Structure formats: C-alpha cells, structure tokens
Amino acid sequence: MSEPEILAWERQRSEPEKAYGYFVLYRDMGRTRTVAKVATQVNKSRDYLHKLATRWKWVQRAQSWDREEDRLYVEGLAEQRRDMARRHARVASALQAKLVARLQTLDASKLTAGDIARWLEVSTRVERLALGLPDSTTAHTGPDGGPIRAEVEQMSEQQRADFFRALMAEAAARAGQVNPNAEPDDPGGDDDEDEEAGGGPAEQD
C-alpha cells in the first residue's frame, strides 16, 4: 500500500521539525514574506536560513500554499454567494406572496395608468432580484417601444381592468399562491374545500 501524498506546505519526509517550524513562519507571512524577516523573528543568521530555504524549497512550497489559499477563498466566496442568492430568493418569494395578497384587494377599475405601471415595475423587479439579475437596467416599454405608462393611459377602463387582472394573475402564478386563471375576487375557490382536499387551489370552470 502506497504512502499518503504529502502536500507541499506540510512537513516533508526527513525534514527536521525545527526546519519545518521555520518554514511555517515563512509560509504564514503571506506574499510579503522574506527569509530575512524570518531570520529577524527567530534571531538566526540569514545565511543559515537561506540554506534551509534552498534545501527545503521554501519558495515553491509557499507558492503552492498561496494557490491553495486562493482556491479556498474563491470556493468559500462562491458558497457565500449561493447562500445569499438562496436567502434573497426566499425573501423575494415571501414578498411576491404579500404582493399578490395586496393585489387581490384592489379594484382594477379604479387604478390609474401610473398605478398599474408601478405594480408592473415592482413585480418585474422582484423577479429579477430573486434571480440575481441587476434591476437598474430594467426598462418597461409597450409594443411600439414607447413607455408602458403611455400605453396604459390609452386603454379604456375595461381594457385597463383586464390588463391589471392579467398582471395580478402572472404575479400570483410566480408566487405560487393561487391559480393563475382565478379572478381577483375569487383567487382560489372555497377555503374550506381547499383544506379538506389538502390545501391545493380549487380548479376553475
């Protein structure tokens, strides 16, 4: 059975314990390390420590240590980012659910063009943030490239109400709270029936 591999920054075979201790001091000084600094710290001659450094390849071993430290740092940073993204996604999901609940209490016929445009902005921004995408470049336009507000202002009252219902249904579907085809005043059917059936949304006719 072969012996386990000894990593470059670990004590090497036949390396004296004291020599390894000097190397550890050198290694842990970081990228500004020098043999002279170690000599000063341990009160030894530079010539003596330079001989040890040459014999036991301090420079190469310290560089391997630096690369490993960099790898661990990047790996840890990536994991922190993943954790942050998961936290943000949970927060965004909860925010969407609250948004849907608030939308269901509004009377679409009484909303102004500006109100609808702002709801659209909020719902889209929440989704982009949940996906880790920048929201500062988001621009909402109508089919002709003009601003969505101008498009909504040109709608009739019924068209505006229908537009808002579609927006609410889309937000609801993304939040996973209600049937996306449900009417604003009947988001999921009878609550008692839902509980008896296991809490799922009631089917629409």
Secondary structure as a PSIPRED ss2 file (coil, helix, strand):
# PSIPRED VFORMAT (PSIPRED V4.0)

   1 M C   1.000  0.000  0.000
   2 S C   1.000  0.000  0.000
   3 E C   1.000  0.000  0.000
   4 P C   1.000  0.000  0.000
   5 E C   1.000  0.000  0.000
   6 I C   1.000  0.000  0.000
   7 L C   1.000  0.000  0.000
   8 A C   1.000  0.000  0.000
   9 W C   1.000  0.000  0.000
  10 E C   1.000  0.000  0.000
  11 R C   1.000  0.000  0.000
  12 Q C   1.000  0.000  0.000
  13 R C   1.000  0.000  0.000
  14 S C   1.000  0.000  0.000
  15 E C   1.000  0.000  0.000
  16 P C   1.000  0.000  0.000
  17 E H   0.000  1.000  0.000
  18 K H   0.000  1.000  0.000
  19 A H   0.000  1.000  0.000
  20 Y H   0.000  1.000  0.000
  21 G H   0.000  1.000  0.000
  22 Y H   0.000  1.000  0.000
  23 F H   0.000  1.000  0.000
  24 V H   0.000  1.000  0.000
  25 L H   0.000  1.000  0.000
  26 Y H   0.000  1.000  0.000
  27 R H   0.000  1.000  0.000
  28 D C   1.000  0.000  0.000
  29 M C   1.000  0.000  0.000
  30 G H   0.000  1.000  0.000
  31 R H   0.000  1.000  0.000
  32 T H   0.000  1.000  0.000
  33 R C   1.000  0.000  0.000
  34 T C   1.000  0.000  0.000
  35 V H   0.000  1.000  0.000
  36 A H   0.000  1.000  0.000
  37 K H   0.000  1.000  0.000
  38 V H   0.000  1.000  0.000
  39 A H   0.000  1.000  0.000
  40 T H   0.000  1.000  0.000
  41 Q H   0.000  1.000  0.000
  42 V H   0.000  1.000  0.000
  43 N C   1.000  0.000  0.000
  44 K C   1.000  0.000  0.000
  45 S C   1.000  0.000  0.000
  46 R H   0.000  1.000  0.000
  47 D H   0.000  1.000  0.000
  48 Y H   0.000  1.000  0.000
  49 L H   0.000  1.000  0.000
  50 H H   0.000  1.000  0.000
  51 K H   0.000  1.000  0.000
  52 L H   0.000  1.000  0.000
  53 A H   0.000  1.000  0.000
  54 T H   0.000  1.000  0.000
  55 R H   0.000  1.000  0.000
  56 W C   1.000  0.000  0.000
  57 K C   1.000  0.000  0.000
  58 W H   0.000  1.000  0.000
  59 V H   0.000  1.000  0.000
  60 Q H   0.000  1.000  0.000
  61 R H   0.000  1.000  0.000
  62 A H   0.000  1.000  0.000
  63 Q H   0.000  1.000  0.000
  64 S H   0.000  1.000  0.000
  65 W H   0.000  1.000  0.000
  66 D H   0.000  1.000  0.000
  67 R H   0.000  1.000  0.000
  68 E H   0.000  1.000  0.000
  69 E H   0.000  1.000  0.000
  70 D H   0.000  1.000  0.000
  71 R H   0.000  1.000  0.000
  72 L H   0.000  1.000  0.000
  73 Y H   0.000  1.000  0.000
  74 V H   0.000  1.000  0.000
  75 E H   0.000  1.000  0.000
  76 G H   0.000  1.000  0.000
  77 L H   0.000  1.000  0.000
  78 A H   0.000  1.000  0.000
  79 E H   0.000  1.000  0.000
  80 Q H   0.000  1.000  0.000
  81 R H   0.000  1.000  0.000
  82 R H   0.000  1.000  0.000
  83 D H   0.000  1.000  0.000
  84 M H   0.000  1.000  0.000
  85 A H   0.000  1.000  0.000
  86 R H   0.000  1.000  0.000
  87 R H   0.000  1.000  0.000
  88 H H   0.000  1.000  0.000
  89 A H   0.000  1.000  0.000
  90 R H   0.000  1.000  0.000
  91 V H   0.000  1.000  0.000
  92 A H   0.000  1.000  0.000
  93 S H   0.000  1.000  0.000
  94 A H   0.000  1.000  0.000
  95 L H   0.000  1.000  0.000
  96 Q H   0.000  1.000  0.000
  97 A H   0.000  1.000  0.000
  98 K H   0.000  1.000  0.000
  99 L H   0.000  1.000  0.000
 100 V H   0.000  1.000  0.000
 101 A H   0.000  1.000  0.000
 102 R H   0.000  1.000  0.000
 103 L H   0.000  1.000  0.000
 104 Q C   1.000  0.000  0.000
 105 T C   1.000  0.000  0.000
 106 L C   1.000  0.000  0.000
 107 D C   1.000  0.000  0.000
 108 A H   0.000  1.000  0.000
 109 S H   0.000  1.000  0.000
 110 K H   0.000  1.000  0.000
 111 L C   1.000  0.000  0.000
 112 T C   1.000  0.000  0.000
 113 A H   0.000  1.000  0.000
 114 G H   0.000  1.000  0.000
 115 D H   0.000  1.000  0.000
 116 I H   0.000  1.000  0.000
 117 A H   0.000  1.000  0.000
 118 R H   0.000  1.000  0.000
 119 W H   0.000  1.000  0.000
 120 L H   0.000  1.000  0.000
 121 E H   0.000  1.000  0.000
 122 V H   0.000  1.000  0.000
 123 S H   0.000  1.000  0.000
 124 T H   0.000  1.000  0.000
 125 R H   0.000  1.000  0.000
 126 V H   0.000  1.000  0.000
 127 E H   0.000  1.000  0.000
 128 R H   0.000  1.000  0.000
 129 L H   0.000  1.000  0.000
 130 A H   0.000  1.000  0.000
 131 L C   1.000  0.000  0.000
 132 G C   1.000  0.000  0.000
 133 L C   1.000  0.000  0.000
 134 P C   1.000  0.000  0.000
 135 D C   1.000  0.000  0.000
 136 S C   1.000  0.000  0.000
 137 T C   1.000  0.000  0.000
 138 T C   1.000  0.000  0.000
 139 A C   1.000  0.000  0.000
 140 H C   1.000  0.000  0.000
 141 T E   0.000  0.000  1.000
 142 G C   1.000  0.000  0.000
 143 P C   1.000  0.000  0.000
 144 D C   1.000  0.000  0.000
 145 G C   1.000  0.000  0.000
 146 G C   1.000  0.000  0.000
 147 P E   0.000  0.000  1.000
 148 I H   0.000  1.000  0.000
 149 R H   0.000  1.000  0.000
 150 A H   0.000  1.000  0.000
 151 E H   0.000  1.000  0.000
 152 V H   0.000  1.000  0.000
 153 E H   0.000  1.000  0.000
 154 Q C   1.000  0.000  0.000
 155 M C   1.000  0.000  0.000
 156 S C   1.000  0.000  0.000
 157 E H   0.000  1.000  0.000
 158 Q H   0.000  1.000  0.000
 159 Q H   0.000  1.000  0.000
 160 R H   0.000  1.000  0.000
 161 A H   0.000  1.000  0.000
 162 D H   0.000  1.000  0.000
 163 F H   0.000  1.000  0.000
 164 F H   0.000  1.000  0.000
 165 R H   0.000  1.000  0.000
 166 A H   0.000  1.000  0.000
 167 L H   0.000  1.000  0.000
 168 M H   0.000  1.000  0.000
 169 A H   0.000  1.000  0.000
 170 E H   0.000  1.000  0.000
 171 A H   0.000  1.000  0.000
 172 A H   0.000  1.000  0.000
 173 A H   0.000  1.000  0.000
 174 R H   0.000  1.000  0.000
 175 A H   0.000  1.000  0.000
 176 G C   1.000  0.000  0.000
 177 Q C   1.000  0.000  0.000
 178 V C   1.000  0.000  0.000
 179 N C   1.000  0.000  0.000
 180 P C   1.000  0.000  0.000
 181 N C   1.000  0.000  0.000
 182 A C   1.000  0.000  0.000
 183 E E   0.000  0.000  1.000
 184 P C   1.000  0.000  0.000
 185 D C   1.000  0.000  0.000
 186 D E   0.000  0.000  1.000
 187 P C   1.000  0.000  0.000
 188 G C   1.000  0.000  0.000
 189 G C   1.000  0.000  0.000
 190 D C   1.000  0.000  0.000
 191 D H   0.000  1.000  0.000
 192 D H   0.000  1.000  0.000
 193 E H   0.000  1.000  0.000
 194 D H   0.000  1.000  0.000
 195 E H   0.000  1.000  0.000
 196 E H   0.000  1.000  0.000
 197 A C   1.000  0.000  0.000
 198 G C   1.000  0.000  0.000
 199 G C   1.000  0.000  0.000
 200 G C   1.000  0.000  0.000
 201 P C   1.000  0.000  0.000
 202 A C   1.000  0.000  0.000
 203 E C   1.000  0.000  0.000
 204 Q C   1.000  0.000  0.000
 205 D C   1.000  0.000  0.000
